[in-house]
Amino acid sequence: MSQEVYVKEKLKLIFSCVLILICLPYFVTYCFQGEPAKATVKTDESIEIAGILASQVPVTVEEEALKAQAVIVRTQLQWCKENKKEAPKPLSKKEMEQLWGQEKYYEFYEKMIRAAGDTNGQVMTFGGKVINPSFHKVSAGMTRDGSQIYKDTPYLLSVKSSEDVLSEDYLSVKFFTKKEFEAKLAGVLQNKEGSQQTDDKSEEKTENTKDENAKEKNTKEEEMKKEIEAYLDTFTIQRDGAEYVTELEKDGNPLDVDAFVQAFELPSPCFFLKEMDGHIRIVIKGCGHGYGLSQYGAEDMAKNKKSYEEILKYYFSGIKIEKMGKH
């Protein structure tokens, strides 16, 4: 073999080895992980959905739970458009940077964009119509049946969401003196005069017991306990199957449940009134109205390898997940 041929063969061998070294990582990646991930394409829709997702869920949420929320957002937008209702607004870039920090903005924003892209065009329908999807942070252990309360919502059936009891937002407690309670209730009661009369009586009793000795103080505490128990007996509460309050009355006067929840700053309309240590104790279960998807429950299902389709079909009974324009 001539020197020239030898050199050519040597160069071919070197070139082949270099080519193999260059291609080997791509070959290994393809064999074990499939095709390399493609860059997420940003569309006007995905940008809008990502901005809304940023306002509705934490960035730590599981991928499948995030995809479920992306379908909810798209469904919300389409329902609002069809029914001429105001749609949820996306956060701006500045607001997202303030929420996540500038150093994490692009990483977290890409995660939101990816969830929108992975569910491209998908909405929830029932009977051929886009639904009005509801969601909340944490249920009281079961979601609420809205099919008999809200018109045209047969998909809002009560389902178990038992893992919600493990959430740090599942249970909360508030304490009020009788006077504090009555002051907040005054703005809710339809009969304002009755509320004011009760306040006056409470103040008068306080003045008469200022200088009691220890024995009299114990007697006063026992009397206060009985007084509060008698006071709470004047409330009538009706609940649904998930224990959320549906009707509330004071001395036969109806109270607006939503107004009561707002006045007392309760995280949920699933609440219980009870006397404790001379105070009125309000125990609250859950966070949010309790209808539709529980975000905590969806997160738990995602951790247990449930797909976003399975999550949505669990919390919204009988729905279909379809591309817009095909329903």
QUIPELIN-V568780 format. One record per backbone hydrogen bond with DSSP energy under -1.0 kcal/mol. NH is the residue of the N-H (numbers start at 1). CO is the residue of the C=O. E is the energy in kcal/mol with one decimal. If there is no record, write none. Layout:
nh = [NH/NH]
co = [CO/CO]
e = [E/E]
This chain:
nh = [6/7/8/9/10/11/12/13/14/15/16/17/18/19/20/21/22/23/24/27/28/29/30/31/32/33/34/47/48/49/50/51/52/53/54/56/57/61/66/67/68/69/70/71/72/73/74/75/76/77/78/79/80/81/82/83/85/91/96/97/98/99/100/101/108/109/110/111/112/113/114/115/116/117/118/120/122/123/125/126/129/131/136/138/143/144/146/147/150/156/157/161/164/165/166/167/170/172/174/176/181/182/183/184/185/186/188/189/196/197/198/199/200/201/202/203/204/205/206/207/208/210/217/218/219/220/221/222/223/224/225/226/227/228/229/230/231/232/233/234/235/236/238/240/243/245/246/247/249/250/251/253/255/260/261/262/263/264/266/271/272/274/276/279/280/281/282/283/284/285/286/287/288/293/295/296/298/299/300/301/302/303/304/305/306/311/312/313/314/315/316/317/319/320/322/324/326]
co = [2/3/4/5/6/7/8/9/10/11/12/13/14/15/16/17/18/19/20/23/24/25/26/27/28/29/30/43/44/45/46/47/48/49/50/53/53/58/62/63/64/65/66/67/68/69/70/71/72/73/74/75/76/77/78/79/80/51/92/93/94/95/96/97/104/105/106/107/108/109/110/111/112/113/114/117/119/322/320/129/126/124/293/287/159/290/156/156/146/153/155/141/161/162/163/164/167/284/282/280/177/178/179/180/181/182/185/185/192/193/194/195/196/197/198/199/200/201/202/203/204/207/213/214/215/216/217/218/219/220/221/222/223/224/225/226/227/228/229/231/232/249/247/244/240/269/238/238/236/253/234/250/248/256/257/258/259/260/261/269/283/281/279/276/176/274/174/272/172/270/170/138/267/134/136/137/294/295/296/297/298/299/300/302/301/307/308/309/310/311/312/155/316/125/123/121/323]
e = [-2.3/-2.1/-2.1/-2.5/-2.1/-2.4/-2.3/-2.1/-2.2/-2.8/-2.5/-2.3/-2.4/-2.4/-2.4/-2.3/-2.0/-2.3/-2.3/-2.3/-2.7/-2.4/-2.3/-2.3/-2.1/-2.7/-1.3/-2.4/-1.9/-2.7/-2.5/-1.8/-1.7/-3.0/-2.0/-1.2/-2.3/-1.5/-2.4/-2.3/-2.1/-2.0/-2.0/-2.1/-1.9/-2.6/-2.4/-2.4/-2.7/-2.6/-2.2/-2.7/-2.8/-1.9/-2.4/-2.1/-2.5/-1.8/-2.3/-2.3/-2.0/-1.9/-2.8/-2.3/-2.5/-3.0/-2.1/-1.3/-1.7/-2.5/-2.6/-1.7/-1.8/-2.5/-2.8/-1.5/-2.6/-3.0/-2.7/-2.7/-1.4/-1.9/-2.6/-2.2/-2.7/-3.1/-2.5/-1.2/-2.7/-1.8/-1.3/-2.5/-2.0/-1.4/-2.0/-1.8/-1.5/-2.2/-2.3/-1.9/-2.7/-2.6/-1.9/-1.8/-2.3/-1.6/-1.8/-2.5/-1.9/-2.1/-1.6/-1.7/-2.0/-1.8/-1.9/-2.2/-2.2/-1.8/-1.7/-1.9/-1.6/-1.1/-2.3/-2.1/-1.9/-2.6/-2.5/-2.1/-2.4/-2.8/-2.3/-2.1/-2.6/-2.7/-2.4/-2.5/-2.3/-2.9/-1.4/-1.4/-1.6/-2.2/-2.6/-2.2/-2.0/-2.6/-2.9/-1.5/-2.3/-2.5/-2.8/-2.1/-3.3/-2.3/-2.6/-2.3/-2.7/-2.1/-2.6/-1.0/-1.9/-2.1/-2.6/-1.5/-3.5/-3.8/-3.2/-2.2/-3.2/-2.7/-3.3/-2.9/-3.0/-2.1/-2.8/-2.0/-2.7/-2.1/-2.0/-2.3/-2.3/-2.0/-1.1/-1.6/-2.3/-2.3/-2.4/-2.3/-1.3/-1.9/-2.2/-1.8/-1.3/-2.7/-2.5/-2.5/-2.0]
